Amino acid sequence: MSESKSTRGGARKGAGRPKSEPTVMVRVPQGCLDEVRALIERYRSVAVESDGQTDWVGK
């Protein structure tokens, strides 16, 4: 085997998904997965109001 570094593969600048807000991995029971997905979709669809806050819960 060669001991020189390969020039193939590896991290590339600008590769991957664009970053938005930070995310966290959370385990969700399968029974409420559809409701959690609906909540996230509602959160993403609401525009930020003029005071910088969102009012998305309970709509």
C-alpha positions in Angstrom: 0.0 0.0 0.0 1.0 3.5 -0.7 1.6 5.8 2.3 0.9 9.0 0.4 -2.4 10.8 1.0 -5.1 10.3 -1.6 -6.3 13.3 -3.5 -9.8 11.8 -3.8 -12.8 12.3 -1.6 -12.8 14.2 1.7 -14.4 17.5 2.7 -14.9 20.2 0.1 -15.7 23.8 0.6 -19.4 24.6 -0.1 -20.4 21.0 -0.2 -23.4 19.7 1.7 -26.7 21.1 2.8 -27.0 24.9 3.4 -27.0 25.8 7.1 -30.1 27.5 8.6 -30.7 27.4 12.3 -29.0 24.9 14.6 -30.7 21.6 15.0 -30.8 18.9 17.8 -31.4 15.2 17.5 -34.4 14.1 19.6 -36.0 10.7 20.0 -39.7 10.8 19.4 -42.2 8.0 20.1 -43.6 6.6 16.8 -47.1 7.2 18.0 -46.6 11.0 17.9 -44.3 11.3 14.9 -47.0 12.6 12.6 -48.0 15.3 15.0 -44.3 16.4 15.6 -43.8 16.6 11.8 -47.0 18.7 11.4 -45.8 21.0 14.2 -42.4 21.5 12.5 -44.1 22.2 9.1 -46.4 24.8 10.8 -43.3 26.4 12.4 -41.5 26.6 9.1 -44.4 28.1 7.3 -45.0 31.1 9.6 -43.4 34.4 8.8 -41.5 36.3 11.4 -43.6 39.3 12.6 -42.3 42.9 12.8 -41.1 42.5 16.4 -38.9 39.5 15.4 -41.1 37.0 17.2 -43.3 34.3 15.7 -46.8 33.3 16.9 -47.0 29.8 15.5 -48.1 27.6 18.4 -51.8 26.8 18.6 -52.7 28.0 15.1 
